[in-house]
Amino acid sequence: MNAIPFKILIVEDDINLNRGLVHVINKMGYQVYSAKTGEHALKLIKKHPVDLVVSDFKLPGIDGKQLLKAVKRFDPGIMVIMITAYGTVDTAVSAMKEGAEDYILKPFDMEEFKIVVKKTLEKKALLLDNTQLKRQLKHKYTVDRIIGNSHGMTEVFKTIHHVKDSRTTVLIQGETGTGKELVARAIHFNGDRAAKPYVPVNCAAINENLMSSELFGHVKGAFTGAVSDKKGVFEAAEGGTLFLDEIGDIGKGLQQTLLRAIENGEIQPVGSFKRKKVQVRIIAATNKNLEDMVEKGMFRQDLYYRLNVVTISLPPLRERMDDIALLACHFLKRYAALNKKPIDRISPDVLTLMEKYNWPGNVRELENIIERATLFEESTVLSIESLPSIFKHSVPRRPQRNIDSLHQMSKAHIEQVLESTGGNKTKASRILGINRSTLYRILKRFKN
């Protein structure tokens, strides 16, 4: 039996041929309807949705070409195969220009008929798969999943809509935990590149000596350990989007090479003398102030201007307090379902405390706290008792401050973040914007 239960309509006024075609379609494992006139066929289509119409060109009443036009007006997704005699080949070709998928010439044997039907349905299946894939991808990263009604987020949504189908380079700025990669994914998967590759690269996590190879690839023998040719992420993202996260951490030596690749659409693998053309849309992100870095000579001005064609500035959570309730309820629904907890709302006292908190870890910190709270809550309402201790007393909002390094963070703040994650150092390091080994070193220093 076929994986996809396609429905097929046979339209043929020759009773014996009609019965024969119906029998073959049944044997192929598809559901089949039959009609002897075009008028009857149209009534059946309106009553029983079909995927494929196989119609003789010569029919009593409206002919096959007229039927084809009516079918396409009713549903352009229905495929049509025309049956015609040798003397009307030109007419069959004309019908294909009107939207017929294929035609078959009389007389024909049933094996030939089966091949044409199978080929047409394979194309139909491929189109359905692609449509379903695009719907799944769009649902997964649709703008609707970026939560917020505040003015700052409304501007973000507008910009995503304007740039999603373009090739324009986009720079996303925002503190750690504000959702920069979520925005990058939303741009890609809501645009016309959704079915093409989306390749994210964390520039801060790659050794500077290996960065050129990671971005542009290398050829065999280019350096010790290069035992074969390797494609870089620029080639891997061909036709799609390359997301360069933490772009401010790329060294000065590589910035010139990256600039040339973005400007000219050309890359040169390490160890190769040949240049390759690539078509990639660049989205970059950073939690650093690139303008300050340019003034200090730490970041190339020309690269900054090339990246900064369109800028999306994500506001920190402390500047979008009206969104806290929306976000908290969104995360509650997700983690209550995931943890099979019957929690369906959040206590007003909890929301009041959350709106007083400064949220140094931004949306990521809020998500982690809600996840933890769903595990501890025993009732159907998320209460203060399920929150970490920093929320169990009225916590005044701390004044806004920029944290340029971990050494400026207080011991109390790090301990609060650790408590909010239930001691999970991996989550805590993500909220703090550092790697786990750095967090361990700081904790060790606090103990001394």
C-alpha positions as CSV (number, residue, x, y, z in Angstrom):
1,M,0.0,0.0,0.0
2,N,1.3,3.5,-0.8
3,A,2.5,5.7,2.0
4,I,0.4,8.7,0.8
5,P,-3.3,7.8,0.2
6,F,-3.7,9.7,-3.0
7,K,-7.2,10.0,-4.6
8,I,-7.5,9.8,-8.3
9,L,-10.4,10.6,-10.7
10,I,-10.7,8.8,-14.0
11,V,-12.7,10.7,-16.7
12,E,-13.3,8.5,-19.7
13,D,-16.5,8.0,-21.7
14,D,-15.3,4.7,-23.1
15,I,-16.9,2.3,-20.6
16,N,-14.4,-0.6,-21.1
17,L,-11.3,1.7,-20.9
18,N,-12.8,3.5,-17.9
19,R,-13.2,0.2,-16.1
20,G,-9.7,-0.9,-17.0
21,L,-8.1,2.3,-15.7
22,V,-10.1,2.1,-12.5
23,H,-8.9,-1.5,-12.0
24,V,-5.3,-0.6,-12.5
25,I,-5.5,2.4,-10.1
26,N,-7.1,0.2,-7.5
27,K,-4.3,-2.4,-7.9
28,M,-1.7,0.4,-7.5
29,G,-3.2,1.0,-4.0
30,Y,-4.9,4.3,-4.6
31,Q,-8.5,5.4,-4.0
32,V,-10.2,6.0,-7.3
33,Y,-13.4,7.6,-8.6
34,S,-14.7,7.6,-12.1
35,A,-16.8,9.8,-14.4
36,K,-17.9,9.6,-18.0
37,T,-18.4,13.3,-18.6
38,G,-16.6,16.5,-17.6
39,E,-19.8,17.8,-15.9
40,H,-20.0,14.7,-13.7
41,A,-16.2,15.0,-13.0
42,L,-16.6,18.6,-11.7
43,K,-19.4,17.5,-9.4
44,L,-17.3,14.7,-8.0
45,I,-14.3,16.9,-7.4
46,K,-16.4,19.4,-5.4
47,K,-17.8,16.5,-3.3
48,H,-14.6,14.4,-3.0
49,P,-11.3,16.2,-3.0
50,V,-8.8,14.5,-5.4
51,D,-5.1,14.7,-6.0
52,L,-5.0,13.7,-9.7
53,V,-7.4,13.8,-12.6
54,V,-6.8,11.5,-15.6
55,S,-9.0,12.7,-18.4
56,D,-9.6,11.8,-22.0
57,F,-9.4,14.9,-24.3
58,K,-12.5,14.0,-26.2
59,L,-15.6,13.9,-24.0
60,P,-19.3,14.5,-24.5
61,G,-20.2,18.0,-23.4
62,I,-17.3,20.0,-22.1
63,D,-14.0,18.5,-23.5
64,G,-10.8,17.7,-21.6
65,K,-9.2,21.1,-22.1
66,Q,-12.2,22.9,-20.7
67,L,-12.3,20.4,-17.8
68,L,-8.6,21.1,-17.2
69,K,-9.2,24.9,-16.9
70,A,-12.2,24.3,-14.5
71,V,-10.2,22.0,-12.3
72,K,-7.3,24.4,-12.1
73,R,-9.7,27.2,-11.2
74,F,-11.2,25.1,-8.5
75,D,-7.9,23.9,-7.0
76,P,-4.5,24.6,-8.7
77,G,-2.9,21.9,-6.6
78,I,-4.9,19.1,-8.5
79,M,-2.6,17.5,-11.1
80,V,-4.0,16.5,-14.5
81,I,-3.0,13.9,-17.0
82,M,-4.5,14.1,-20.5
83,I,-5.3,11.1,-22.6
84,T,-5.3,11.8,-26.4
85,A,-5.0,10.2,-29.8
86,Y,-2.0,10.6,-32.1
87,G,-3.7,13.1,-34.3
88,T,-4.2,15.6,-31.4
89,V,-0.7,15.7,-29.9
90,D,-0.5,19.5,-30.5
91,T,-3.7,19.9,-28.5
92,A,-2.2,17.8,-25.7
93,V,0.9,20.0,-25.7
94,S,-1.3,23.1,-25.6
95,A,-3.1,21.6,-22.6
96,M,0.2,21.2,-20.8
97,K,0.7,24.9,-21.2
98,E,-2.6,25.4,-19.5
99,G,-1.4,23.4,-16.5
100,A,-1.6,19.7,-17.4
101,E,1.2,17.7,-15.8
102,D,1.6,15.1,-18.6
103,Y,-0.2,13.3,-21.4
104,I,-0.4,9.8,-22.7
105,L,-1.2,8.8,-26.3
106,K,-3.7,6.2,-27.4
107,P,-3.3,3.4,-27.9
108,F,-1.3,2.6,-24.8
109,D,-0.7,-0.4,-22.6
110,M,-1.4,-0.4,-18.9
111,E,2.3,-0.5,-17.9
112,E,2.9,2.7,-19.8
113,F,-0.1,4.2,-18.0
114,K,1.1,3.1,-14.6
115,I,4.5,4.7,-15.3
116,V,3.0,8.1,-16.1
117,V,0.7,8.0,-13.1
118,K,3.5,7.0,-10.8
119,K,5.8,9.7,-12.1
120,T,3.1,12.3,-11.6
121,L,2.3,11.2,-8.1
122,E,6.0,11.2,-7.1
123,K,6.1,14.8,-8.1
124,K,3.0,15.5,-6.1
125,A,4.5,13.8,-3.1
126,L,7.6,15.9,-3.4
127,L,5.6,19.1,-3.5
128,L,3.6,18.0,-0.5
129,D,6.8,17.2,1.4
130,N,8.3,20.6,0.6
131,T,5.1,22.4,1.6
132,Q,4.9,20.5,4.9
133,L,8.6,21.1,5.6
134,K,8.2,24.9,5.1
135,R,5.1,24.9,7.3
136,Q,7.0,23.0,10.1
137,L,10.0,25.3,9.9
138,K,7.9,28.4,9.8
139,H,5.8,27.2,12.8
140,K,9.0,26.4,14.7
141,Y,10.6,29.8,14.3
142,T,7.7,32.0,13.4
143,V,7.8,35.6,14.7
144,D,4.8,34.7,16.8
145,R,7.1,32.7,19.0
146,I,9.1,35.8,19.9
147,I,6.9,37.0,22.7
148,G,6.3,40.7,23.4
149,N,3.9,43.6,23.1
150,S,6.3,46.4,24.2
151,H,7.3,49.2,21.9
152,G,10.9,47.9,21.6
153,M,9.7,44.4,20.5
154,T,7.1,45.8,18.1
155,E,10.0,47.5,16.3
156,V,11.9,44.2,16.2
157,F,8.9,42.5,14.6
158,K,8.6,45.2,12.0
159,T,12.3,44.9,11.1
160,I,12.1,41.1,10.8
161,H,9.2,41.5,8.4
162,H,11.1,44.0,6.2
163,V,14.4,42.0,6.0
164,K,13.3,38.3,6.0
165,D,13.3,38.0,2.1
166,S,16.3,40.2,1.4
167,R,20.0,39.4,1.0
168,T,20.8,42.4,3.3
169,T,23.4,41.8,6.1
170,V,21.7,42.2,9.5
171,L,23.4,43.0,12.8
172,I,21.6,42.0,16.0
173,Q,22.7,43.7,19.1
174,G,21.6,42.9,22.7
175,E,22.7,41.7,26.1
176,T,23.3,38.1,26.8
177,G,20.0,36.2,27.1
178,T,17.9,38.6,25.1
179,G,17.2,36.1,22.3
180,K,19.5,37.2,19.5
181,E,19.7,33.8,17.9
182,L,15.9,33.4,18.1
183,V,15.6,36.5,16.0
184,A,18.2,35.3,13.5
185,R,16.3,32.0,13.1
186,A,13.0,33.9,12.8
187,I,14.4,36.0,9.9
188,H,15.7,32.9,8.1
189,F,12.8,30.5,8.6
190,N,10.1,33.1,7.8
191,G,11.8,34.2,4.6
192,D,12.2,32.8,1.1
193,R,15.4,31.0,2.3
194,A,13.5,28.8,4.8
195,A,14.2,25.6,2.9
196,K,17.9,26.4,2.5
197,P,20.6,25.9,5.1
198,Y,20.7,27.9,8.3
199,V,24.3,27.6,9.8
200,P,25.0,29.1,13.2
201,V,28.6,29.7,14.3
202,N,29.7,30.9,17.8
203,C,32.8,32.9,17.0
204,A,33.7,33.1,20.7
205,A,33.9,29.3,21.0
206,I,36.4,28.7,18.1
207,N,40.1,28.8,18.5
208,E,41.4,31.9,16.6
209,N,44.0,29.7,14.9
210,L,41.3,27.5,13.5
211,M,38.7,30.2,12.7
212,S,39.8,30.7,9.0
213,S,39.5,27.0,8.4
214,E,36.1,26.9,10.1
215,L,34.8,29.8,8.1
216,F,36.3,29.2,4.7
217,G,37.4,25.5,4.8
218,H,40.8,24.1,3.9
219,V,42.5,21.8,1.4
220,K,44.4,18.7,2.2
221,G,47.9,19.4,3.6
222,A,47.2,23.0,4.3
223,F,48.4,22.5,7.9
224,T,49.2,19.7,10.3
225,G,46.1,17.5,10.7
226,A,44.5,18.6,7.4
227,V,44.3,15.1,6.1
228,S,41.5,15.9,3.6
229,D,39.7,18.8,2.0
230,K,37.1,20.4,4.2
231,K,34.3,22.8,3.5
232,G,33.8,25.8,5.7
233,V,30.6,27.2,7.0
234,F,30.3,29.7,4.2
235,E,30.0,26.8,1.7
236,A,27.8,24.8,4.1
237,A,25.3,27.8,4.1
238,E,25.2,28.1,0.3
239,G,21.9,29.7,-0.7
240,G,20.9,30.2,2.9
241,T,21.9,32.1,6.0
242,L,25.1,32.1,8.0
243,F,24.6,33.3,11.5
244,L,27.9,34.7,13.1
245,D,27.2,34.9,16.8
246,E,29.5,36.9,19.0
247,I,31.1,38.6,16.0
248,G,32.9,41.0,18.3
249,D,35.3,38.1,19.3
250,I,36.8,37.7,15.8
251,G,40.4,38.7,15.8
252,K,41.7,41.7,13.8
253,G,43.7,39.5,11.4
254,L,40.6,37.6,10.3
255,Q,38.4,40.6,10.1
256,Q,39.9,41.7,6.8
257,T,39.4,38.3,5.3
258,L,35.8,38.2,6.5
259,L,35.2,41.7,5.1
260,R,36.4,40.6,1.6
261,A,34.2,37.5,1.7
262,I,31.1,39.5,2.6
263,E,31.8,42.3,0.0
264,N,32.8,40.1,-2.9
265,G,30.9,36.9,-2.2
266,E,34.2,35.0,-2.5
267,I,36.1,32.7,-0.2
268,Q,39.5,31.2,-0.4
269,P,40.0,27.9,1.5
270,V,43.1,27.8,3.7
271,G,46.0,26.4,1.6
272,S,44.3,26.9,-1.7
273,F,45.1,29.4,-4.4
274,K,41.6,29.3,-5.9
275,R,38.7,31.5,-4.9
276,K,35.1,30.3,-4.7
277,K,31.9,32.2,-5.2
278,V,29.3,31.7,-2.5
279,Q,25.8,33.1,-2.1
280,V,25.1,33.5,1.6
281,R,23.1,36.0,3.6
282,I,25.0,37.1,6.7
283,I,23.3,37.7,10.1
284,A,25.8,38.7,12.8
285,A,25.1,39.2,16.5
286,T,27.0,40.6,19.5
287,N,26.5,41.6,23.1
288,K,29.5,44.1,22.8
289,N,29.4,47.7,21.7
290,L,31.1,47.5,18.3
291,E,31.2,51.3,17.9
292,D,33.3,51.5,21.1
293,M,35.5,48.7,19.8
294,V,35.9,50.6,16.5
295,E,37.0,53.8,18.3
296,K,39.5,51.8,20.4
297,G,40.9,50.1,17.3
298,M,39.7,46.7,18.2
299,F,37.3,46.2,15.4
300,R,37.6,47.3,11.7
301,Q,35.4,50.3,10.9
302,D,34.8,49.0,7.3
303,L,33.7,45.6,8.6
304,Y,31.4,47.3,11.1
305,Y,29.7,49.4,8.4
306,R,29.4,46.3,6.2
307,L,27.7,44.3,9.0
308,N,25.6,47.3,10.1
309,V,23.4,47.6,7.0
310,V,20.3,46.8,9.1
311,T,20.5,46.8,12.9
312,I,18.1,45.1,15.2
313,S,18.6,46.2,18.8
314,L,17.0,43.8,21.3
315,P,15.9,45.6,24.5
316,P,17.0,44.0,27.8
317,L,14.1,42.5,29.8
318,R,14.4,45.3,32.5
319,E,13.3,47.8,29.7
320,R,10.3,45.7,28.6
321,M,8.6,45.0,32.0
322,D,5.2,44.9,30.3
323,D,6.3,41.7,28.6
324,I,7.2,39.8,31.7
325,A,3.7,38.4,32.3
326,L,3.4,37.4,28.7
327,L,6.8,35.6,28.7
328,A,6.2,34.0,32.1
329,C,2.9,32.6,31.1
330,H,4.4,31.4,27.8
331,F,7.2,29.5,29.6
332,L,4.8,28.2,32.2
333,K,2.6,26.6,29.6
334,R,5.7,25.0,28.0
335,Y,7.3,23.6,31.1
336,A,4.1,22.6,32.9
337,A,3.3,20.4,29.9
338,L,6.9,19.1,29.7
339,N,7.0,18.2,33.4
340,K,3.3,17.0,33.4
341,K,2.3,19.5,36.1
342,P,-1.3,20.8,36.3
343,I,-0.2,24.4,36.8
344,D,-2.4,26.7,34.7
345,R,-1.7,30.2,36.0
346,I,0.7,32.4,37.9
347,S,0.0,34.1,41.2
348,P,-0.3,37.9,40.9
349,D,2.2,38.2,43.8
350,V,4.7,36.3,41.7
351,L,4.2,38.6,38.8
352,T,4.6,41.7,41.0
353,L,7.9,40.4,42.4
354,M,9.1,39.5,38.9
355,E,8.3,43.0,37.7
356,K,10.5,44.5,40.5
357,Y,13.5,42.3,39.6
358,N,16.3,43.7,37.4
359,W,16.8,40.5,35.3
360,P,20.5,40.6,34.6
361,G,20.2,37.3,32.7
362,N,17.3,38.7,30.6
363,V,14.7,36.4,29.0
364,R,17.0,33.3,29.4
365,E,17.0,33.8,33.2
366,L,13.3,34.2,33.3
367,E,12.8,31.0,31.3
368,N,15.2,29.1,33.7
369,I,13.4,30.4,36.8
370,I,10.0,29.4,35.4
371,E,11.3,25.9,34.5
372,R,12.7,25.5,38.0
373,A,9.5,26.8,39.6
374,T,7.3,24.3,37.8
375,L,9.3,21.5,39.3
376,F,8.8,22.8,42.8
377,E,5.2,23.9,42.6
378,E,2.6,21.5,44.2
379,S,-0.6,23.3,43.3
380,T,-2.3,24.5,40.1
381,V,-1.0,28.1,40.7
382,L,2.6,29.1,40.5
383,S,3.3,30.6,43.9
384,I,6.0,32.5,45.6
385,E,7.0,29.4,47.6
386,S,8.1,27.7,44.3
387,L,10.5,30.5,43.4
388,P,14.2,30.8,44.5
389,S,14.8,32.8,47.6
390,I,15.7,36.1,45.7
391,F,12.0,36.4,45.0
392,K,10.6,35.5,48.4
393,H,11.1,39.0,49.6
394,S,10.3,42.2,47.8
395,V,13.4,42.8,45.6
396,P,13.8,46.4,44.5
397,R,15.0,46.8,40.9
398,R,18.7,47.5,40.8
399,P,19.9,50.4,38.8
400,Q,20.8,49.6,35.2
401,R,24.4,48.9,34.7
402,N,26.7,47.4,32.1
403,I,28.7,44.4,32.9
404,D,31.8,44.3,30.8
405,S,33.5,41.4,32.6
406,L,32.8,38.7,35.1
407,H,35.0,40.4,37.7
408,Q,32.5,43.2,37.9
409,M,29.8,40.8,39.0
410,S,29.2,40.5,42.7
411,K,29.5,37.2,44.6
412,A,25.9,37.7,45.7
413,H,24.7,38.0,42.1
414,I,26.4,34.8,41.0
415,E,25.0,33.0,44.0
416,Q,21.5,34.3,43.2
417,V,21.8,33.1,39.6
418,L,23.0,29.7,40.8
419,E,20.1,29.4,43.2
420,S,17.7,30.4,40.5
421,T,18.9,27.4,38.4
422,G,18.8,25.0,41.3
423,G,22.6,24.8,41.4
424,N,22.9,23.9,37.7
425,K,26.2,25.4,36.8
426,T,25.7,24.9,33.1
427,K,22.5,27.0,33.0
428,A,24.0,29.5,35.4
429,S,27.0,30.0,33.1
430,R,24.6,30.6,30.1
431,I,22.7,33.2,32.1
432,L,25.9,34.9,33.1
433,G,27.3,34.9,29.6
434,I,30.4,32.9,30.4
435,N,31.6,29.3,29.9
436,R,31.3,26.8,32.6
437,S,35.0,26.5,33.3
438,T,35.2,30.2,33.9
439,L,32.4,29.9,36.4
440,Y,34.2,27.2,38.2
441,R,37.3,29.3,38.5
442,I,35.4,32.2,39.9
443,L,33.6,30.1,42.4
444,K,36.9,28.6,43.5
445,R,38.3,32.2,43.9
446,F,35.3,33.1,46.1
447,K,36.1,30.2,48.4
448,N,39.7,31.3,48.9
